Amino acid sequence: MEQAEQVGDLGLSVGYVLKQVHASLRTAMDEALRPLELTVPQYACLELLGQNPGLSNSELARHAFVTRQSMNLVLRRLQERGLLTRPEQAPQGRALPTELTREGRALLRKASIEVRSAEKRLFSPLSPEQQRRIREELAACLDSSAVEQD
C-alpha cells in the first residue's frame, strides 16, 4: 500500500500561499471599495456587466463565483441604487438580461481604478514579466483542471 504524501510545511505549499495572496487581495479590494459603498461581489457584478452587457443572473453568479441566490441579492441591491436595470419579464426564456445604467458605468469606472490600484500595490514586488509569467502558469493550472473535470 502506497503512503500518501503529506502537505508538510504550509509555507512550501503553493495552494496555501495562493490562498494567502487571495485573502490579501480580497482585503485590499474590500478597503478600496468601501468608500464607494460596494462589496467585492457587487464590484464583480458591475465589472462583468461592463464587459458583457446582458448577462443573466446565472451567468453573473458563475463568473463572480457566488451562488445564484447570492447574486440575486447583489443584483437587487445594485438595482435599488440605480446602478443597473433588469426587465420585468424575460424577453425569451426565463433569463432577465441585466445592463448597467449611466450611474452604474460611472461608479464602475471609479471602482475599477481603485481595484486595479490595490492589485498593483499587492503585486508591486514582482516585475511585469514575473506577473505575466505567474498569470500564464496559473492559467495553465486552470486549463489542466478543466480537462480533468470533463
N, C-alpha and C positions, 0 to 999 in steps of 0.2 A: 504494500500500500504506500502511495506517494504522500510525503508530508507536504502540506500546503505552506507556501511561503507567507510569513507574517509581514505586516506593514513595517514594523520596526520604528526607527526614529522618524517622527512625523515631519521634521524639518527636511527630510530627504524624500518625502512623498510629494510627487508632482501634484496629485489631486488635492492634498491638504494645502499646499502653498497656493494653488489656483483658487481654492475656496477662500483663503485669507485675502487674496487680491480682490476677489469678487466682493467680499464683505467690505473691504476698504473703499472700493469704488462705489458701492451702494450707499455707504455712509456719506461719502463726498457728494454724491448726487442728491441725497436727501437734504443735506445742508445747502446745496446750491439752489435747489428748487423750493425750499421753504419760503423764502421771501416772495416767490411768485404764487404761493398758495397752491402748489402742485405736489402730488406724490409721484414716486417713480413710476408706478403703473399708469397714472394719468399722463405723465410725460410720454411714456412709451406709446400710449394710445394716440396722442397728438402727433408724435413723430411718424408713426405708422400711417396715419391718415394723411399727413402732409405729403408723404411719399407715395401713398397708394389710396387716393380718394375712393370712397365707395365700398370699402371692406365691410364685411358683416361682423356681427358680434363674435361668432365662432372663429372667423379668420383673425380678428384682432386678439382674441384670447390666446389662440395658438401661438401667434407671433410675439405676444407680450409675456408668454409663459405664466399665464394665470388661468383660472377656471372660467368657464362661460358665465357662471353666476357672479364671480368677482368682476368680470369685465362688464356685465350688465350694470352693476353698481357704479363702476368707473364712468361708463357712458352716461348714466343718469345724472351723476354729479356734474360732469362736463357740460351736459345739455342744459342743466339748471343754471349754469354760469354763462350760458350763451356762447359757448366755445365750439359747439358742433350742432349739426342738425341731423335728424333721422325722420324719415317719412312716417306718417301714422300707420300706413299699410304698406306691405311689401309690394313693389311693382310686379314681381313674379316670385313664386315660391313663398318661403317664409322669412327669408333673409331681409333685414332692413339695412340698406346701404347707408353708411354714415359719411358725412363730409364736414370739414371744418368751416366755421364761419370766418368772416374777416377778423373778428376779435380773436378767434382761435388761432388763425395763422400768425397774427401779430404776437400773441403770447408764445407760440411755438418758436418763433424767431429768437425771442429773448431766452427762452428755456434752452434751446439748442446751444446758444453761445455759452451759457452758464455750465451746461453739462460737458461740452467739449473742453472748456477751460479746466474743469475738475479732472477730466480724463487726462489732459495734457500734464497737469501737475503730478498726478499719480505715476504716469509713465515717463516723466522727465529724466530719470536716471538712465533711461535707455535711448540710444541713438535712433533716428528714423529707420535706419537699416535693421537694427535689432527689433524694433517694433514691427516692421514689415515681416521679418522672419518668424517672430513668435505668432503673429496673426496667421501666417500661412501654415505653420506647423500645427497650431490648434485647429485650423480649418481641416487639415488632413485627418486629425483625430475624429472630428465630426463626420467627415466623409466615411471613414472606416466604421464608425459606429452605426451610421445609416445603412451601410451594406450588411452588417451583422444582423440588424433588426429585420431586414427584408426576408 
